[in-house]
Amino acid sequence: MYPQITVIRGPRYVEDAAVSSSGGESCGIDLTLRLVERYYGAHAARVTAYNMEYRRTLRPLSMSQV
């Protein structure tokens, strides 16, 4: 139905400067931890995930990591 769209399996969220989006509950947690990282730093995101007892799924940096 949408030939101009390419679905990339693997990433749990997408983001740019103005908009971030995820699908599902655990994907939303990963996106929230990414936002914590963006605004408060990587250490704050790691501590938050640790305190939640949540194993974070990092976003692939390239197609070779998908």
CHARMM-style PDB file with segment names, atoms N, HN, CA, C and O in Angstrom:
ATOM      1  N   MET     1       0.809  -1.199   0.000  1.00  0.00      PROA
ATOM      2  CA  MET     1       0.000   0.000   0.000  1.00  0.00      PROA
ATOM      3  C   MET     1       0.851   1.262   0.000  1.00  0.00      PROA
ATOM      4  O   MET     1       0.418   2.298  -0.504  1.00  0.00      PROA
ATOM      5  N   TYR     2       2.061   1.190   0.560  1.00  0.00      PROA
ATOM      6  HN  TYR     2       2.413   0.348   0.969  1.00  0.00      PROA
ATOM      7  CA  TYR     2       2.932   2.362   0.678  1.00  0.00      PROA
ATOM      8  C   TYR     2       4.305   2.037   0.086  1.00  0.00      PROA
ATOM      9  O   TYR     2       5.238   1.743   0.832  1.00  0.00      PROA
ATOM     10  N   PRO     3       4.440   2.085  -1.226  1.00  0.00      PROA
ATOM     11  CA  PRO     3       5.689   1.651  -1.861  1.00  0.00      PROA
ATOM     12  C   PRO     3       6.910   2.515  -1.533  1.00  0.00      PROA
ATOM     13  O   PRO     3       8.036   2.066  -1.748  1.00  0.00      PROA
ATOM     14  N   GLN     4       6.733   3.711  -1.031  1.00  0.00      PROA
ATOM     15  HN  GLN     4       5.819   4.075  -0.856  1.00  0.00      PROA
ATOM     16  CA  GLN     4       7.864   4.578  -0.724  1.00  0.00      PROA
ATOM     17  C   GLN     4       8.423   4.334   0.676  1.00  0.00      PROA
ATOM     18  O   GLN     4       9.417   4.950   1.062  1.00  0.00      PROA
ATOM     19  N   ILE     5       7.797   3.446   1.432  1.00  0.00      PROA
ATOM     20  HN  ILE     5       6.990   2.946   1.119  1.00  0.00      PROA
ATOM     21  CA  ILE     5       8.223   3.162   2.800  1.00  0.00      PROA
ATOM     22  C   ILE     5       9.008   1.859   2.827  1.00  0.00      PROA
ATOM     23  O   ILE     5       8.599   0.867   2.224  1.00  0.00      PROA
ATOM     24  N   THR     6      10.133   1.867   3.528  1.00  0.00      PROA
ATOM     25  HN  THR     6      10.465   2.673   4.018  1.00  0.00      PROA
ATOM     26  CA  THR     6      10.931   0.665   3.725  1.00  0.00      PROA
ATOM     27  C   THR     6      10.881   0.301   5.199  1.00  0.00      PROA
ATOM     28  O   THR     6      11.264   1.100   6.052  1.00  0.00      PROA
ATOM     29  N   VAL     7      10.414  -0.891   5.499  1.00  0.00      PROA
ATOM     30  HN  VAL     7      10.102  -1.541   4.805  1.00  0.00      PROA
ATOM     31  CA  VAL     7      10.348  -1.367   6.878  1.00  0.00      PROA
ATOM     32  C   VAL     7      11.706  -1.980   7.229  1.00  0.00      PROA
ATOM     33  O   VAL     7      12.214  -2.842   6.512  1.00  0.00      PROA
ATOM     34  N   ILE     8      12.273  -1.527   8.322  1.00  0.00      PROA
ATOM     35  HN  ILE     8      11.860  -0.827   8.904  1.00  0.00      PROA
ATOM     36  CA  ILE     8      13.550  -2.048   8.807  1.00  0.00      PROA
ATOM     37  C   ILE     8      13.282  -2.752  10.124  1.00  0.00      PROA
ATOM     38  O   ILE     8      12.923  -2.109  11.110  1.00  0.00      PROA
ATOM     39  N   ARG     9      13.448  -4.038  10.150  1.00  0.00      PROA
ATOM     40  HN  ARG     9      13.740  -4.560   9.349  1.00  0.00      PROA
ATOM     41  CA  ARG     9      13.209  -4.819  11.369  1.00  0.00      PROA
ATOM     42  C   ARG     9      14.405  -4.681  12.303  1.00  0.00      PROA
ATOM     43  O   ARG     9      15.552  -4.649  11.856  1.00  0.00      PROA
ATOM     44  N   GLY    10      14.137  -4.600  13.574  1.00  0.00      PROA
ATOM     45  HN  GLY    10      13.206  -4.626  13.937  1.00  0.00      PROA
ATOM     46  CA  GLY    10      15.211  -4.550  14.557  1.00  0.00      PROA
ATOM     47  C   GLY    10      15.152  -3.341  15.461  1.00  0.00      PROA
ATOM     48  O   GLY    10      15.066  -3.511  16.677  1.00  0.00      PROA
ATOM     49  N   PRO    11      15.194  -2.114  14.929  1.00  0.00      PROA
ATOM     50  CA  PRO    11      15.154  -0.942  15.805  1.00  0.00      PROA
ATOM     51  C   PRO    11      13.857  -0.907  16.610  1.00  0.00      PROA
ATOM     52  O   PRO    11      12.779  -1.160  16.071  1.00  0.00      PROA
ATOM     53  N   ARG    12      13.963  -0.600  17.874  1.00  0.00      PROA
ATOM     54  HN  ARG    12      14.839  -0.394  18.311  1.00  0.00      PROA
ATOM     55  CA  ARG    12      12.794  -0.578  18.748  1.00  0.00      PROA
ATOM     56  C   ARG    12      12.176   0.804  18.859  1.00  0.00      PROA
ATOM     57  O   ARG    12      11.079   0.958  19.394  1.00  0.00      PROA
ATOM     58  N   TYR    13      12.878   1.806  18.354  1.00  0.00      PROA
ATOM     59  HN  TYR    13      13.770   1.680  17.919  1.00  0.00      PROA
ATOM     60  CA  TYR    13      12.333   3.163  18.326  1.00  0.00      PROA
ATOM     61  C   TYR    13      13.055   3.941  17.235  1.00  0.00      PROA
ATOM     62  O   TYR    13      14.124   3.552  16.765  1.00  0.00      PROA
ATOM     63  N   VAL    14      12.441   5.041  16.851  1.00  0.00      PROA
ATOM     64  HN  VAL    14      11.573   5.357  17.232  1.00  0.00      PROA
ATOM     65  CA  VAL    14      13.061   5.959  15.893  1.00  0.00      PROA
ATOM     66  C   VAL    14      13.020   7.351  16.496  1.00  0.00      PROA
ATOM     67  O   VAL    14      12.140   7.670  17.295  1.00  0.00      PROA
ATOM     68  N   GLU    15      13.981   8.176  16.104  1.00  0.00      PROA
ATOM     69  HN  GLU    15      14.696   7.917  15.455  1.00  0.00      PROA
ATOM     70  CA  GLU    15      14.006   9.533  16.634  1.00  0.00      PROA
ATOM     71  C   GLU    15      14.701  10.454  15.652  1.00  0.00      PROA
ATOM     72  O   GLU    15      15.544  10.034  14.860  1.00  0.00      PROA
ATOM     73  N   ASP    16      14.329  11.706  15.724  1.00  0.00      PROA
ATOM     74  HN  ASP    16      13.644  12.047  16.368  1.00  0.00      PROA
ATOM     75  CA  ASP    16      15.084  12.778  15.091  1.00  0.00      PROA
ATOM     76  C   ASP    16      15.028  13.955  16.053  1.00  0.00      PROA
ATOM     77  O   ASP    16      14.628  13.785  17.204  1.00  0.00      PROA
ATOM     78  N   ALA    17      15.414  15.126  15.614  1.00  0.00      PROA
ATOM     79  HN  ALA    17      15.739  15.264  14.679  1.00  0.00      PROA
ATOM     80  CA  ALA    17      15.505  16.269  16.535  1.00  0.00      PROA
ATOM     81  C   ALA    17      14.159  16.662  17.139  1.00  0.00      PROA
ATOM     82  O   ALA    17      14.114  17.150  18.268  1.00  0.00      PROA
ATOM     83  N   ALA    18      13.060  16.456  16.407  1.00  0.00      PROA
ATOM     84  HN  ALA    18      13.097  16.059  15.490  1.00  0.00      PROA
ATOM     85  CA  ALA    18      11.765  16.958  16.859  1.00  0.00      PROA
ATOM     86  C   ALA    18      10.788  15.874  17.303  1.00  0.00      PROA
ATOM     87  O   ALA    18       9.899  16.144  18.110  1.00  0.00      PROA
ATOM     88  N   VAL    19      10.938  14.639  16.785  1.00  0.00      PROA
ATOM     89  HN  VAL    19      11.660  14.419  16.129  1.00  0.00      PROA
ATOM     90  CA  VAL    19       9.936  13.601  17.031  1.00  0.00      PROA
ATOM     91  C   VAL    19      10.628  12.284  17.370  1.00  0.00      PROA
ATOM     92  O   VAL    19      11.621  11.909  16.746  1.00  0.00      PROA
ATOM     93  N   SER    20      10.086  11.593  18.368  1.00  0.00      PROA
ATOM     94  HN  SER    20       9.279  11.898  18.875  1.00  0.00      PROA
ATOM     95  CA  SER    20      10.540  10.250  18.711  1.00  0.00      PROA
ATOM     96  C   SER    20       9.315   9.355  18.767  1.00  0.00      PROA
ATOM     97  O   SER    20       8.240   9.793  19.178  1.00  0.00      PROA
ATOM     98  N   SER    21       9.474   8.083  18.350  1.00  0.00      PROA
ATOM     99  HN  SER    21      10.348   7.727  18.017  1.00  0.00      PROA
ATOM    100  CA  SER    21       8.326   7.189  18.323  1.00  0.00      PROA
ATOM    101  C   SER    21       8.773   5.758  18.557  1.00  0.00      PROA
ATOM    102  O   SER    21       9.873   5.364  18.171  1.00  0.00      PROA
ATOM    103  N   SER    22       7.903   4.986  19.197  1.00  0.00      PROA
ATOM    104  HN  SER    22       7.009   5.306  19.511  1.00  0.00      PROA
ATOM    105  CA  SER    22       8.158   3.569  19.410  1.00  0.00      PROA
ATOM    106  C   SER    22       6.828   2.839  19.352  1.00  0.00      PROA
ATOM    107  O   SER    22       5.766   3.459  19.316  1.00  0.00      PROA
ATOM    108  N   GLY    23       6.898   1.522  19.344  1.00  0.00      PROA
ATOM    109  HN  GLY    23       7.761   1.018  19.373  1.00  0.00      PROA
ATOM    110  CA  GLY    23       5.671   0.731  19.342  1.00  0.00      PROA
ATOM    111  C   GLY    23       5.750  -0.325  20.427  1.00  0.00      PROA
ATOM    112  O   GLY    23       6.752  -1.034  20.528  1.00  0.00      PROA
ATOM    113  N   GLY    24       4.726  -0.440  21.227  1.00  0.00      PROA
ATOM    114  HN  GLY    24       3.912   0.135  21.145  1.00  0.00      PROA
ATOM    115  CA  GLY    24       4.703  -1.459  22.267  1.00  0.00      PROA
ATOM    116  C   GLY    24       5.283  -0.979  23.585  1.00  0.00      PROA
ATOM    117  O   GLY    24       5.934   0.063  23.662  1.00  0.00      PROA
ATOM    118  N   GLU    25       5.026  -1.769  24.621  1.00  0.00      PROA
ATOM    119  HN  GLU    25       4.496  -2.615  24.558  1.00  0.00      PROA
ATOM    120  CA  GLU    25       5.430  -1.370  25.969  1.00  0.00      PROA
ATOM    121  C   GLU    25       6.932  -1.366  26.183  1.00  0.00      PROA
ATOM    122  O   GLU    25       7.490  -0.354  26.607  1.00  0.00      PROA
ATOM    123  N   SER    26       7.597  -2.475  25.900  1.00  0.00      PROA
ATOM    124  HN  SER    26       7.144  -3.297  25.555  1.00  0.00      PROA
ATOM    125  CA  SER    26       9.035  -2.522  26.162  1.00  0.00      PROA
ATOM    126  C   SER    26       9.797  -1.600  25.214  1.00  0.00      PROA
ATOM    127  O   SER    26      10.836  -1.054  25.583  1.00  0.00      PROA
ATOM    128  N   CYS    27       9.290  -1.424  24.001  1.00  0.00      PROA
ATOM    129  HN  CYS    27       8.445  -1.868  23.701  1.00  0.00      PROA
ATOM    130  CA  CYS    27       9.911  -0.456  23.088  1.00  0.00      PROA
ATOM    131  C   CYS    27       9.804   0.950  23.659  1.00  0.00      PROA
ATOM    132  O   CYS    27      10.730   1.750  23.525  1.00  0.00      PROA
ATOM    133  N   GLY    28       8.691   1.249  24.287  1.00  0.00      PROA
ATOM    134  HN  GLY    28       7.939   0.599  24.396  1.00  0.00      PROA
ATOM    135  CA  GLY    28       8.502   2.550  24.921  1.00  0.00      PROA
ATOM    136  C   GLY    28       9.474   2.770  26.067  1.00  0.00      PROA
ATOM    137  O   GLY    28       9.933   3.890  26.295  1.00  0.00      PROA
ATOM    138  N   ILE    29       9.790   1.694  26.794  1.00  0.00      PROA
ATOM    139  HN  ILE    29       9.418   0.784  26.609  1.00  0.00      PROA
ATOM    140  CA  ILE    29      10.781   1.807  27.868  1.00  0.00      PROA
ATOM    141  C   ILE    29      12.144   2.127  27.272  1.00  0.00      PROA
ATOM    142  O   ILE    29      12.861   2.988  27.783  1.00  0.00      PROA
ATOM    143  N   ASP    30      12.507   1.434  26.186  1.00  0.00      PROA
ATOM    144  HN  ASP    30      11.925   0.735  25.771  1.00  0.00      PROA
ATOM    145  CA  ASP    30      13.792   1.716  25.527  1.00  0.00      PROA
ATOM    146  C   ASP    30      13.846   3.158  25.034  1.00  0.00      PROA
ATOM    147  O   ASP    30      14.875   3.819  25.175  1.00  0.00      PROA
ATOM    148  N   LEU    31      12.760   3.650  24.462  1.00  0.00      PROA
ATOM    149  HN  LEU    31      11.925   3.113  24.347  1.00  0.00      PROA
ATOM    150  CA  LEU    31      12.727   5.038  23.993  1.00  0.00      PROA
ATOM    151  C   LEU    31      12.830   6.003  25.169  1.00  0.00      PROA
ATOM    152  O   LEU    31      13.540   7.005  25.084  1.00  0.00      PROA
ATOM    153  N   THR    32      12.141   5.716  26.250  1.00  0.00      PROA
ATOM    154  HN  THR    32      11.564   4.902  26.319  1.00  0.00      PROA
ATOM    155  CA  THR    32      12.206   6.585  27.423  1.00  0.00      PROA
ATOM    156  C   THR    32      13.618   6.642  27.987  1.00  0.00      PROA
ATOM    157  O   THR    32      14.091   7.712  28.370  1.00  0.00      PROA
ATOM    158  N   LEU    33      14.291   5.506  28.042  1.00  0.00      PROA
ATOM    159  HN  LEU    33      13.907   4.636  27.731  1.00  0.00      PROA
ATOM    160  CA  LEU    33      15.677   5.499  28.512  1.00  0.00      PROA
ATOM    161  C   LEU    33      16.578   6.272  27.560  1.00  0.00      PROA
ATOM    162  O   LEU    33      17.537   6.909  27.996  1.00  0.00      PROA
ATOM    163  N   ARG    34      16.283   6.224  26.267  1.00  0.00      PROA
ATOM    164  HN  ARG    34      15.504   5.706  25.913  1.00  0.00      PROA
ATOM    165  CA  ARG    34      17.050   7.024  25.305  1.00  0.00      PROA
ATOM    166  C   ARG    34      16.842   8.508  25.554  1.00  0.00      PROA
ATOM    167  O   ARG    34      17.784   9.294  25.453  1.00  0.00      PROA
ATOM    168  N   LEU    35      15.609   8.898  25.880  1.00  0.00      PROA
ATOM    169  HN  LEU    35      14.844   8.260  25.963  1.00  0.00      PROA
ATOM    170  CA  LEU    35      15.340  10.309  26.182  1.00  0.00      PROA
ATOM    171  C   LEU    35      16.038  10.735  27.468  1.00  0.00      PROA
ATOM    172  O   LEU    35      16.556  11.849  27.552  1.00  0.00      PROA
ATOM    173  N   VAL    36      16.055   9.859  28.468  1.00  0.00      PROA
ATOM    174  HN  VAL    36      15.633   8.955  28.400  1.00  0.00      PROA
ATOM    175  CA  VAL    36      16.810  10.150  29.691  1.00  0.00      PROA
ATOM    176  C   VAL    36      18.273  10.359  29.324  1.00  0.00      PROA
ATOM    177  O   VAL    36      18.914  11.290  29.812  1.00  0.00      PROA
ATOM    178  N   GLU    37      18.803   9.486  28.457  1.00  0.00      PROA
ATOM    179  HN  GLU    37      18.282   8.730  28.060  1.00  0.00      PROA
ATOM    180  CA  GLU    37      20.189   9.621  28.021  1.00  0.00      PROA
ATOM    181  C   GLU    37      20.420  10.939  27.281  1.00  0.00      PROA
ATOM    182  O   GLU    37      21.433  11.606  27.490  1.00  0.00      PROA
ATOM    183  N   ARG    38      19.483  11.306  26.423  1.00  0.00      PROA
ATOM    184  HN  ARG    38      18.659  10.764  26.254  1.00  0.00      PROA
ATOM    185  CA  ARG    38      19.634  12.547  25.647  1.00  0.00      PROA
ATOM    186  C   ARG    38      19.681  13.772  26.551  1.00  0.00      PROA
ATOM    187  O   ARG    38      20.512  14.658  26.349  1.00  0.00      PROA
ATOM    188  N   TYR    39      18.798  13.832  27.546  1.00  0.00      PROA
ATOM    189  HN  TYR    39      18.123  13.112  27.710  1.00  0.00      PROA
ATOM    190  CA  TYR    39      18.677  15.039  28.362  1.00  0.00      PROA
ATOM    191  C   TYR    39      19.533  15.027  29.636  1.00  0.00      PROA
ATOM    192  O   TYR    39      19.904  16.085  30.144  1.00  0.00      PROA
ATOM    193  N   TYR    40      19.848  13.822  30.156  1.00  0.00      PROA
ATOM    194  HN  TYR    40      19.547  12.962  29.744  1.00  0.00      PROA
ATOM    195  CA  TYR    40      20.571  13.753  31.422  1.00  0.00      PROA
ATOM    196  C   TYR    40      21.889  12.982  31.357  1.00  0.00      PROA
ATOM    197  O   TYR    40      22.638  12.954  32.334  1.00  0.00      PROA
ATOM    198  N   GLY    41      22.175  12.362  30.222  1.00  0.00      PROA
ATOM    199  HN  GLY    41      21.567  12.385  29.428  1.00  0.00      PROA
ATOM    200  CA  GLY    41      23.444  11.669  30.048  1.00  0.00      PROA
ATOM    201  C   GLY    41      23.332  10.159  30.134  1.00  0.00      PROA
ATOM    202  O   GLY    41      22.357   9.617  30.654  1.00  0.00      PROA
ATOM    203  N   ALA    42      24.357   9.491  29.610  1.00  0.00      PROA
ATOM    204  HN  ALA    42      25.149   9.931  29.187  1.00  0.00      PROA
ATOM    205  CA  ALA    42      24.381   8.028  29.545  1.00  0.00      PROA
ATOM    206  C   ALA    42      24.384   7.399  30.938  1.00  0.00      PROA
ATOM    207  O   ALA    42      23.747   6.369  31.158  1.00  0.00      PROA
ATOM    208  N   HSD    43      25.095   8.015  31.868  1.00  0.00      PROA
ATOM    209  HN  HSD    43      25.612   8.852  31.689  1.00  0.00      PROA
ATOM    210  CA  HSD    43      25.145   7.472  33.227  1.00  0.00      PROA
ATOM    211  C   HSD    43      23.753   7.450  33.853  1.00  0.00      PROA
ATOM    212  O   HSD    43      23.372   6.454  34.467  1.00  0.00      PROA
ATOM    213  N   ALA    44      22.998   8.519  33.708  1.00  0.00      PROA
ATOM    214  HN  ALA    44      23.307   9.328  33.209  1.00  0.00      PROA
ATOM    215  CA  ALA    44      21.635   8.582  34.267  1.00  0.00      PROA
ATOM    216  C   ALA    44      20.748   7.498  33.650  1.00  0.00      PROA
ATOM    217  O   ALA    44      19.939   6.886  34.347  1.00  0.00      PROA
ATOM    218  N   ALA    45      20.897   7.262  32.356  1.00  0.00      PROA
ATOM    219  HN  ALA    45      21.554   7.759  31.789  1.00  0.00      PROA
ATOM    220  CA  ALA    45      20.092   6.225  31.692  1.00  0.00      PROA
ATOM    221  C   ALA    45      20.473   4.834  32.200  1.00  0.00      PROA
ATOM    222  O   ALA    45      19.599   3.999  32.432  1.00  0.00      PROA
ATOM    223  N   ARG    46      21.771   4.580  32.375  1.00  0.00      PROA
ATOM    224  HN  ARG    46      22.482   5.257  32.187  1.00  0.00      PROA
ATOM    225  CA  ARG    46      22.218   3.282  32.896  1.00  0.00      PROA
ATOM    226  C   ARG    46      21.710   3.060  34.324  1.00  0.00      PROA
ATOM    227  O   ARG    46      21.235   1.973  34.651  1.00  0.00      PROA
ATOM    228  N   VAL    47      21.807   4.074  35.162  1.00  0.00      PROA
ATOM    229  HN  VAL    47      22.192   4.957  34.897  1.00  0.00      PROA
ATOM    230  CA  VAL    47      21.338   3.964  36.545  1.00  0.00      PROA
ATOM    231  C   VAL    47      19.829   3.748  36.579  1.00  0.00      PROA
ATOM    232  O   VAL    47      19.335   2.941  37.366  1.00  0.00      PROA
ATOM    233  N   THR    48      19.108   4.455  35.743  1.00  0.00      PROA
ATOM    234  HN  THR    48      19.510   5.110  35.104  1.00  0.00      PROA
ATOM    235  CA  THR    48      17.648   4.296  35.683  1.00  0.00      PROA
ATOM    236  C   THR    48      17.280   2.876  35.272  1.00  0.00      PROA
ATOM    237  O   THR    48      16.435   2.247  35.909  1.00  0.00      PROA
ATOM    238  N   ALA    49      17.912   2.361  34.208  1.00  0.00      PROA
ATOM    239  HN  ALA    49      18.599   2.872  33.691  1.00  0.00      PROA
ATOM    240  CA  ALA    49      17.635   0.994  33.760  1.00  0.00      PROA
ATOM    241  C   ALA    49      17.988  -0.013  34.857  1.00  0.00      PROA
ATOM    242  O   ALA    49      17.244  -0.966  35.087  1.00  0.00      PROA
ATOM    243  N   TYR    50      19.106   0.195  35.523  1.00  0.00      PROA
ATOM    244  HN  TYR    50      19.710   0.970  35.336  1.00  0.00      PROA
ATOM    245  CA  TYR    50      19.518  -0.695  36.608  1.00  0.00      PROA
ATOM    246  C   TYR    50      18.482  -0.697  37.735  1.00  0.00      PROA
ATOM    247  O   TYR    50      18.098  -1.757  38.230  1.00  0.00      PROA
ATOM    248  N   ASN    51      18.034   0.491  38.136  1.00  0.00      PROA
ATOM    249  HN  ASN    51      18.346   1.352  37.734  1.00  0.00      PROA
ATOM    250  CA  ASN    51      17.051   0.592  39.216  1.00  0.00      PROA
ATOM    251  C   ASN    51      15.712  -0.023  38.837  1.00  0.00      PROA
ATOM    252  O   ASN    51      14.968  -0.484  39.703  1.00  0.00      PROA
ATOM    253  N   MET    52      15.404  -0.030  37.540  1.00  0.00      PROA
ATOM    254  HN  MET    52      16.008   0.344  36.836  1.00  0.00      PROA
ATOM    255  CA  MET    52      14.171  -0.658  37.055  1.00  0.00      PROA
ATOM    256  C   MET    52      14.346  -2.165  36.849  1.00  0.00      PROA
ATOM    257  O   MET    52      13.381  -2.874  36.565  1.00  0.00      PROA
ATOM    258  N   GLU    53      15.595  -2.651  36.997  1.00  0.00      PROA
ATOM    259  HN  GLU    53      16.379  -2.074  37.228  1.00  0.00      PROA
ATOM    260  CA  GLU    53      15.934  -4.036  36.679  1.00  0.00      PROA
ATOM    261  C   GLU    53      15.540  -4.353  35.241  1.00  0.00      PROA
ATOM    262  O   GLU    53      14.930  -5.383  34.955  1.00  0.00      PROA
ATOM    263  N   TYR    54      15.904  -3.441  34.347  1.00  0.00      PROA
ATOM    264  HN  TYR    54      16.400  -2.604  34.579  1.00  0.00      PROA
ATOM    265  CA  TYR    54      15.549  -3.555  32.929  1.00  0.00      PROA
ATOM    266  C   TYR    54      16.814  -3.648  32.093  1.00  0.00      PROA
ATOM    267  O   TYR    54      17.704  -2.805  32.207  1.00  0.00      PROA
ATOM    268  N   ARG    55      16.893  -4.671  31.256  1.00  0.00      PROA
ATOM    269  HN  ARG    55      16.170  -5.356  31.164  1.00  0.00      PROA
ATOM    270  CA  ARG    55      18.026  -4.814  30.354  1.00  0.00      PROA
ATOM    271  C   ARG    55      17.721  -4.034  29.088  1.00  0.00      PROA
ATOM    272  O   ARG    55      16.809  -4.375  28.334  1.00  0.00      PROA
ATOM    273  N   ARG    56      18.470  -3.018  28.874  1.00  0.00      PROA
ATOM    274  HN  ARG    56      19.210  -2.741  29.486  1.00  0.00      PROA
ATOM    275  CA  ARG    56      18.230  -2.075  27.790  1.00  0.00      PROA
ATOM    276  C   ARG    56      18.630  -2.667  26.433  1.00  0.00      PROA
ATOM    277  O   ARG    56      19.668  -3.316  26.308  1.00  0.00      PROA
ATOM    278  N   THR    57      17.793  -2.434  25.430  1.00  0.00      PROA
ATOM    279  HN  THR    57      16.950  -1.907  25.531  1.00  0.00      PROA
ATOM    280  CA  THR    57      18.093  -2.816  24.055  1.00  0.00      PROA
ATOM    281  C   THR    57      18.510  -1.565  23.322  1.00  0.00      PROA
ATOM    282  O   THR    57      17.698  -0.666  23.105  1.00  0.00      PROA
ATOM    283  N   LEU    58      19.778  -1.498  22.935  1.00  0.00      PROA
ATOM    284  HN  LEU    58      20.438  -2.229  23.111  1.00  0.00      PROA
ATOM    285  CA  LEU    58      20.287  -0.296  22.285  1.00  0.00      PROA
ATOM    286  C   LEU    58      19.879  -0.260  20.819  1.00  0.00      PROA
ATOM    287  O   LEU    58      19.690  -1.300  20.189  1.00  0.00      PROA
ATOM    288  N   ARG    59      19.747   0.935  20.291  1.00  0.00      PROA
ATOM    289  HN  ARG    59      19.900   1.780  20.803  1.00  0.00      PROA
ATOM    290  CA  ARG    59      19.371   1.142  18.905  1.00  0.00      PROA
ATOM    291  C   ARG    59      20.549   0.805  18.001  1.00  0.00      PROA
ATOM    292  O   ARG    59      21.669   1.240  18.271  1.00  0.00      PROA
ATOM    293  N   PRO    60      20.324   0.037  16.931  1.00  0.00      PROA
ATOM    294  CA  PRO    60      21.413  -0.228  15.991  1.00  0.00      PROA
ATOM    295  C   PRO    60      21.936   1.067  15.384  1.00  0.00      PROA
ATOM    296  O   PRO    60      21.157   1.976  15.098  1.00  0.00      PROA
ATOM    297  N   LEU    61      23.233   1.155  15.187  1.00  0.00      PROA
ATOM    298  HN  LEU    61      23.865   0.416  15.420  1.00  0.00      PROA
ATOM    299  CA  LEU    61      23.835   2.353  14.614  1.00  0.00      PROA
ATOM    300  C   LEU    61      23.930   2.280  13.095  1.00  0.00      PROA
ATOM    301  O   LEU    61      24.116   3.300  12.432  1.00  0.00      PROA
ATOM    302  N   SER    62      23.803   1.068  12.542  1.00  0.00      PROA
ATOM    303  HN  SER    62      23.652   0.239  13.081  1.00  0.00      PROA
ATOM    304  CA  SER    62      23.861   0.917  11.092  1.00  0.00      PROA
ATOM    305  C   SER    62      23.041  -0.315  10.699  1.00  0.00      PROA
ATOM    306  O   SER    62      22.622  -1.103  11.547  1.00  0.00      PROA
ATOM    307  N   MET    63      22.828  -0.456   9.395  1.00  0.00      PROA
ATOM    308  HN  MET    63      23.168   0.184   8.706  1.00  0.00      PROA
ATOM    309  CA  MET    63      22.069  -1.598   8.900  1.00  0.00      PROA
ATOM    310  C   MET    63      22.778  -2.923   9.188  1.00  0.00      PROA
ATOM    311  O   MET    63      22.124  -3.959   9.308  1.00  0.00      PROA
ATOM    312  N   SER    64      24.103  -2.899   9.301  1.00  0.00      PROA
ATOM    313  HN  SER    64      24.634  -2.058   9.204  1.00  0.00      PROA
ATOM    314  CA  SER    64      24.837  -4.134   9.567  1.00  0.00      PROA
ATOM    315  C   SER    64      24.564  -4.670  10.971  1.00  0.00      PROA
ATOM    316  O   SER    64      24.827  -5.841  11.245  1.00  0.00      PROA
ATOM    317  N   GLN    65      24.043  -3.833  11.859  1.00  0.00      PROA
ATOM    318  HN  GLN    65      23.829  -2.881  11.637  1.00  0.00      PROA
ATOM    319  CA  GLN    65      23.737  -4.257  13.223  1.00  0.00      PROA
ATOM    320  C   GLN    65      22.299  -4.754  13.374  1.00  0.00      PROA
ATOM    321  O   GLN    65      21.913  -5.207  14.452  1.00  0.00      PROA
ATOM    322  N   VAL    66      21.511  -4.674  12.313  1.00  0.00      PROA
ATOM    323  HN  VAL    66      21.824  -4.306  11.438  1.00  0.00      PROA
ATOM    324  CA  VAL    66      20.105  -5.100  12.366  1.00  0.00      PROA
ATOM    325  C   VAL    66      20.013  -6.573  12.102  1.00  0.00      PROA
ATOM    326  OT1 VAL    66      18.917  -7.133  12.100  1.00  0.00      PROA
TER     327      VAL     66
END
